[in-house]
Amino acid sequence: MLENGKISQRQFGILVTLFTAGDAILVLPSVTALESKEDAWMAAILGTVIGLLVIYLFMTVARLHPRMTLVEYNNKILGTVLGTVLSVLFLGYFLLCAAANIREIGDFMTTQSMPETPIQAIHVAFLCIVVVGVRHGLEVIGRVGEAIFPGFIVFFILLTLFLLPQVHIENIQPVLAEGISPVVRGALASSTFSTVQLVVFLMIIPYVNQHKPIIRSFMGGALLGSLALFLIILLTILVLGVDATANSVYPSYALAKKISIGKFLERIEAILSLMWFVTIFFKIILFFYGFLLGLSQLLKLREYHLLALPSAMLLMVLTMIISPNTTFYDYVISRYWPFFDLTFNALFPLMLLGAYGFRKLVNGPQRE
């Protein structure tokens, strides 16, 4: 096996939680409020349900060949040619998702914190950290996530408590003023920004110590991450209002600026930025890890570490060419990216299940 390390189910669940929060903790409230208005919190709940159904689909696919990664059982189910084509598409998806998240980091830093710093410098600095993390392997990534997770939980709880005095219940009224359709559209965006992208964990499941059904860790981690996103969306609507949330690029960051405790504890938006950097780091590194591991398996290499640096250079270039500016990026992400996500995270897994069922019907049960 290319990956010799193992992670526990607890570490797996923590990685799922951090990945689910990912970049969504900063940008998702704007997307859902734009679609669902005052009912954005309902869209978050429905999006969680959609996400859990997709995770069940992932686990159904993973059970077909539990000791194989996504790339390996693509070939097993579809044959060498079609399996390789589908694997290449998935690897391209992983790389593109990693590039999109790195672009978000650059855009955030250059617009909110370091406007005079070239965006390329920020990308290079962050990619260096990602490359170092990937080269240390999955086991180290899991341990780092486990070590950081308690701090993330504490900061999130404090952020929520500090904002409670500024909540205005009337901001979520009226309920369902425009019917259920806006809620469904918002739920689609909510799920694809968070739980639906968890397909990359099909590259990780074979390296988890499975002493009990892994679906508990998978579902539990996704639920915890989705709960964090639900609270962020609800708080942004309750504190900032619908219009301010929908028209802000980073509404959660604006939300954190509202905290003022006795004119002593103020301007703690840096805490939210730190939380976001942690979650988006794990999202990027897991996408990048899935890409490297899958590419190595596809090319039948003995290890994936040697591909880290050249792949990072490719990722750097891709980060700059996927979007000419922030406005274009935000428009594409909010309007078209959910359908792109659903293609890879729902349509293709369903296609794999259908192909497996057909081959089983024709040839009988397949062995690993």
C-alpha positions as CSV (number, residue, x, y, z in Angstrom):
1,M,0.0,0.0,0.0
2,L,1.2,3.5,-0.8
3,E,0.0,4.8,2.6
4,N,1.5,2.9,5.6
5,G,-0.1,5.1,8.3
6,K,-3.4,4.4,9.9
7,I,-5.8,6.8,11.7
8,S,-8.4,6.0,14.3
9,Q,-12.1,6.4,13.8
10,R,-12.0,9.3,16.2
11,Q,-9.4,11.0,14.1
12,F,-11.4,10.2,11.0
13,G,-14.5,11.8,12.5
14,I,-12.6,14.9,13.5
15,L,-11.2,15.3,9.9
16,V,-14.7,15.0,8.6
17,T,-15.9,17.7,10.9
18,L,-13.1,20.1,10.0
19,F,-13.5,19.4,6.3
20,T,-17.3,20.0,6.5
21,A,-16.8,23.4,8.1
22,G,-13.9,24.1,5.7
23,D,-14.3,27.3,3.7
24,A,-18.0,27.3,4.3
25,I,-17.7,28.7,7.8
26,L,-16.8,32.1,6.3
27,V,-18.7,32.2,2.9
28,L,-21.7,29.9,3.2
29,P,-24.0,32.4,5.1
30,S,-23.9,34.8,2.1
31,V,-24.7,32.1,-0.4
32,T,-27.7,30.7,1.6
33,A,-29.1,34.1,2.5
34,L,-28.9,35.1,-1.2
35,E,-31.0,32.2,-2.1
36,S,-33.3,31.6,0.9
37,K,-33.5,35.1,2.6
38,E,-34.9,34.8,6.1
39,D,-35.2,31.0,5.7
40,A,-31.5,30.4,5.3
41,W,-31.4,28.6,8.6
42,M,-34.1,26.2,7.3
43,A,-32.0,25.7,4.1
44,A,-29.0,24.7,6.3
45,I,-31.1,22.0,8.0
46,L,-32.4,20.6,4.7
47,G,-28.9,20.8,3.3
48,T,-27.7,18.7,6.2
49,V,-30.3,16.0,5.4
50,I,-29.2,16.0,1.8
51,G,-25.6,15.7,2.8
52,L,-26.3,12.8,5.1
53,L,-28.1,11.0,2.3
54,V,-25.0,11.6,0.0
55,I,-22.7,10.2,2.8
56,Y,-24.9,7.1,3.0
57,L,-24.4,6.8,-0.8
58,F,-20.6,7.1,-0.3
59,M,-20.6,4.4,2.3
60,T,-22.7,2.1,0.1
61,V,-20.0,2.5,-2.6
62,A,-17.2,2.0,-0.1
63,R,-18.7,-1.3,1.1
64,L,-18.4,-2.8,-2.4
65,H,-14.6,-3.0,-1.9
66,P,-13.8,-1.8,1.6
67,R,-10.0,-2.4,1.3
68,M,-9.7,-0.3,-1.9
69,T,-9.7,3.4,-2.5
70,L,-12.0,5.2,-5.0
71,V,-9.3,5.0,-7.8
72,E,-8.8,1.3,-7.2
73,Y,-12.4,0.2,-7.4
74,N,-13.1,2.4,-10.3
75,N,-11.0,0.0,-12.3
76,K,-12.4,-3.0,-10.5
77,I,-16.0,-2.1,-11.3
78,L,-15.8,-0.3,-14.7
79,G,-12.7,-2.0,-16.2
80,T,-9.3,-0.5,-17.0
81,V,-10.3,2.0,-19.7
82,L,-13.5,3.4,-18.3
83,G,-12.2,3.2,-14.7
84,T,-9.1,5.1,-15.6
85,V,-11.2,7.8,-17.3
86,L,-13.4,8.2,-14.3
87,S,-10.4,8.2,-11.9
88,V,-8.8,11.0,-14.0
89,L,-12.0,13.0,-13.7
90,F,-12.1,12.6,-9.9
91,L,-8.4,13.5,-9.6
92,G,-9.1,16.7,-11.6
93,Y,-12.0,17.4,-9.4
94,F,-9.8,17.1,-6.2
95,L,-7.2,19.3,-7.7
96,L,-9.7,21.9,-8.8
97,C,-11.4,22.0,-5.4
98,A,-8.0,22.5,-3.7
99,A,-7.1,25.3,-6.1
100,A,-10.5,27.0,-5.5
101,N,-10.0,26.9,-1.7
102,I,-6.5,28.3,-2.0
103,R,-7.8,31.1,-4.2
104,E,-10.3,31.9,-1.4
105,I,-7.5,32.3,1.1
106,G,-5.6,34.7,-1.2
107,D,-8.8,36.7,-1.9
108,F,-9.6,37.0,1.8
109,M,-6.1,38.0,2.8
110,T,-5.7,40.6,0.1
111,T,-9.1,42.2,0.7
112,Q,-9.4,42.0,4.5
113,S,-5.9,41.8,6.1
114,M,-3.0,42.4,3.7
115,P,-4.1,44.5,0.8
116,E,-0.6,45.4,-0.4
117,T,0.7,41.9,-0.4
118,P,0.7,40.1,-3.8
119,I,-1.8,37.3,-3.8
120,Q,0.8,34.9,-5.3
121,A,3.0,35.3,-2.1
122,I,0.1,34.3,0.1
123,H,-0.6,31.3,-2.1
124,V,3.1,30.2,-2.1
125,A,3.3,30.5,1.7
126,F,0.1,28.4,2.3
127,L,1.1,25.8,-0.3
128,C,4.4,25.3,1.4
129,I,2.6,24.3,4.6
130,V,0.3,22.0,2.7
131,V,3.2,20.3,1.0
132,V,5.0,19.7,4.3
133,G,1.8,18.3,5.8
134,V,1.1,15.9,2.9
135,R,4.7,14.6,2.9
136,H,4.3,13.6,6.6
137,G,1.4,11.4,5.7
138,L,-2.2,10.7,6.7
139,E,-1.3,9.6,10.2
140,V,0.3,12.9,11.1
141,I,-2.6,14.8,9.5
142,G,-5.0,12.9,11.7
143,R,-3.0,13.6,14.9
144,V,-2.7,17.3,14.1
145,G,-6.4,17.5,13.5
146,E,-7.1,15.7,16.8
147,A,-4.8,18.1,18.7
148,I,-6.3,21.2,17.2
149,F,-9.9,20.2,17.4
150,P,-10.6,21.0,21.1
151,G,-9.4,24.6,20.6
152,F,-11.7,24.9,17.6
153,I,-14.7,23.8,19.7
154,V,-13.8,26.2,22.5
155,F,-13.4,29.2,20.2
156,F,-16.6,28.4,18.4
157,I,-18.6,28.1,21.7
158,L,-17.1,31.4,22.9
159,L,-17.9,33.1,19.6
160,T,-21.6,31.9,19.9
161,L,-22.0,33.1,23.5
162,F,-20.5,36.5,22.8
163,L,-23.0,37.1,20.0
164,L,-26.1,36.1,21.9
165,P,-26.8,39.6,23.4
166,Q,-27.0,41.0,19.8
167,V,-29.6,38.6,18.5
168,H,-32.8,40.0,17.0
169,I,-35.4,37.3,16.5
170,E,-37.4,39.5,14.1
171,N,-34.6,39.1,11.5
172,I,-35.8,35.5,10.7
173,Q,-39.4,36.6,10.1
174,P,-41.5,36.0,8.1
175,V,-41.1,32.3,7.8
176,L,-41.5,30.8,4.3
177,A,-42.6,34.1,2.9
178,E,-41.7,33.0,-0.6
179,G,-42.6,29.4,-0.3
180,I,-40.4,26.3,-0.2
181,S,-38.5,26.8,-3.5
182,P,-35.9,29.3,-2.1
183,V,-35.3,27.0,0.8
184,V,-34.5,24.1,-1.6
185,R,-32.2,26.2,-3.6
186,G,-30.4,27.3,-0.5
187,A,-30.2,23.7,0.8
188,L,-28.6,22.7,-2.5
189,A,-25.9,25.3,-2.0
190,S,-25.5,24.5,1.7
191,S,-24.9,20.8,1.1
192,T,-22.5,21.2,-1.8
193,F,-20.4,23.7,0.1
194,S,-20.0,21.3,3.0
195,T,-21.0,17.6,3.3
196,V,-21.4,16.7,-0.4
197,Q,-17.7,17.3,-1.1
198,L,-16.8,14.5,1.4
199,V,-16.3,12.1,-1.6
200,V,-12.6,12.6,-1.1
201,F,-12.8,10.5,2.0
202,L,-13.3,7.5,-0.2
203,M,-9.6,7.7,-0.7
204,I,-9.0,7.6,3.1
205,I,-11.5,5.0,4.4
206,P,-9.1,2.0,3.7
207,Y,-6.6,3.5,6.1
208,V,-8.9,3.8,9.0
209,N,-8.8,1.3,11.9
210,Q,-12.2,-0.2,11.5
211,H,-13.1,-1.9,14.8
212,K,-16.7,-0.8,14.4
213,P,-18.9,0.5,11.5
214,I,-17.1,3.6,10.2
215,I,-20.4,5.1,9.1
216,R,-20.9,6.3,12.7
217,S,-17.8,8.4,12.6
218,F,-18.6,9.6,9.1
219,M,-22.1,10.6,10.0
220,G,-21.2,12.0,13.4
221,G,-18.4,14.2,12.0
222,A,-20.6,15.5,9.2
223,L,-23.4,16.3,11.7
224,L,-21.0,18.2,14.0
225,G,-19.6,20.2,11.1
226,S,-23.1,20.9,9.8
227,L,-24.2,22.0,13.2
228,A,-21.4,24.6,13.3
229,L,-22.4,25.9,9.9
230,F,-26.1,26.0,10.9
231,L,-25.2,28.1,14.0
232,I,-23.1,30.5,11.9
233,I,-25.8,30.9,9.3
234,L,-28.5,31.5,12.0
235,L,-26.3,34.0,13.9
236,T,-25.4,36.0,10.9
237,I,-29.1,36.4,10.0
238,L,-30.1,37.1,13.6
239,V,-27.4,39.7,14.2
240,L,-26.6,41.2,10.8
241,G,-30.0,40.8,9.1
242,V,-30.7,39.2,5.7
243,D,-29.6,42.1,3.4
244,A,-26.3,42.6,5.2
245,T,-25.6,38.9,5.1
246,A,-26.5,38.3,1.5
247,N,-24.5,41.4,0.3
248,S,-21.4,40.6,2.2
249,V,-18.6,38.5,0.7
250,Y,-17.5,37.3,4.2
251,P,-20.5,37.8,6.5
252,S,-19.1,35.6,9.3
253,Y,-16.1,37.9,9.5
254,A,-18.4,40.9,9.7
255,L,-20.4,39.1,12.4
256,A,-17.3,38.7,14.5
257,K,-16.6,42.4,14.3
258,K,-19.9,43.0,16.1
259,I,-18.7,41.4,19.4
260,S,-18.2,44.0,22.1
261,I,-18.1,43.0,25.8
262,G,-18.0,46.0,28.1
263,K,-15.9,48.0,25.6
264,F,-13.1,45.7,26.7
265,L,-13.3,42.6,24.6
266,E,-13.6,43.9,21.0
267,R,-12.2,43.3,17.5
268,I,-11.9,39.5,18.0
269,E,-12.6,38.7,14.4
270,A,-9.1,37.3,14.3
271,I,-10.4,34.4,16.2
272,L,-12.9,33.6,13.4
273,S,-10.1,34.0,10.9
274,L,-8.0,31.6,12.8
275,M,-10.8,29.1,12.9
276,W,-11.4,29.5,9.2
277,F,-7.7,29.0,8.4
278,V,-7.7,25.8,10.4
279,T,-10.7,24.3,8.7
280,I,-9.8,25.4,5.2
281,F,-6.3,24.1,5.7
282,F,-7.6,20.6,6.4
283,K,-10.0,20.8,3.5
284,I,-7.1,21.7,1.1
285,I,-4.7,19.2,2.5
286,L,-7.2,16.3,2.3
287,F,-8.1,17.2,-1.3
288,F,-4.4,17.4,-2.2
289,Y,-3.7,14.2,-0.4
290,G,-6.5,12.4,-2.3
291,F,-5.1,13.8,-5.5
292,L,-1.5,12.6,-4.8
293,L,-2.5,9.2,-3.5
294,G,-4.9,8.6,-6.5
295,L,-2.4,9.8,-9.1
296,S,0.2,7.5,-7.6
297,Q,-2.1,4.5,-7.7
298,L,-3.1,5.4,-11.2
299,L,0.5,5.5,-12.3
300,K,1.4,2.5,-10.2
301,L,4.1,4.3,-8.3
302,R,5.6,3.0,-5.1
303,E,5.0,6.2,-3.1
304,Y,3.2,9.5,-3.5
305,H,5.6,11.9,-1.6
306,L,7.7,12.6,-4.7
307,L,4.7,14.0,-6.5
308,A,4.0,16.6,-3.8
309,L,6.2,19.4,-5.0
310,P,5.6,19.3,-8.7
311,S,1.8,18.9,-8.0
312,A,2.0,21.9,-5.8
313,M,3.5,23.9,-8.6
314,L,0.7,22.8,-10.9
315,L,-1.8,23.7,-8.2
316,M,-0.2,27.2,-7.9
317,V,-0.7,27.8,-11.6
318,L,-4.3,26.4,-11.5
319,T,-5.1,28.7,-8.6
320,M,-4.4,31.8,-10.6
321,I,-6.1,30.8,-13.9
322,I,-9.4,29.5,-12.6
323,S,-10.7,33.0,-12.0
324,P,-9.7,36.5,-13.3
325,N,-11.1,38.3,-10.2
326,T,-13.1,37.9,-7.0
327,T,-16.4,38.9,-8.5
328,F,-16.2,36.3,-11.2
329,Y,-15.1,33.6,-8.7
330,D,-18.0,34.4,-6.3
331,Y,-20.6,34.3,-9.2
332,V,-19.4,31.0,-10.5
333,I,-19.1,29.4,-7.1
334,S,-22.7,30.4,-6.1
335,R,-24.4,29.7,-9.4
336,Y,-22.7,26.8,-11.1
337,W,-20.4,25.0,-8.6
338,P,-23.2,23.2,-6.8
339,F,-24.1,21.3,-10.0
340,F,-20.5,20.6,-10.6
341,D,-20.2,19.1,-7.1
342,L,-23.3,17.0,-7.5
343,T,-22.0,15.5,-10.7
344,F,-19.0,14.1,-8.9
345,N,-20.5,13.4,-5.6
346,A,-23.9,12.0,-6.5
347,L,-24.1,11.1,-10.2
348,F,-20.8,9.3,-10.5
349,P,-21.2,7.2,-7.3
350,L,-24.7,6.2,-8.5
351,M,-23.2,5.2,-11.8
352,L,-20.6,3.1,-10.0
353,L,-23.4,1.4,-8.0
354,G,-25.4,0.8,-11.2
355,A,-22.3,-0.7,-13.0
356,Y,-21.5,-2.9,-10.0
357,G,-25.1,-4.2,-9.9
358,F,-25.1,-4.9,-13.6
359,R,-21.8,-6.8,-13.5
360,K,-23.0,-8.8,-10.5
361,L,-26.1,-9.7,-12.3
362,V,-24.2,-10.8,-15.4
363,N,-21.1,-12.3,-13.8
364,G,-22.0,-13.0,-10.2
365,P,-20.4,-11.5,-7.1
366,Q,-17.0,-9.9,-7.6
367,R,-14.1,-10.6,-5.4
368,E,-11.5,-8.1,-4.2
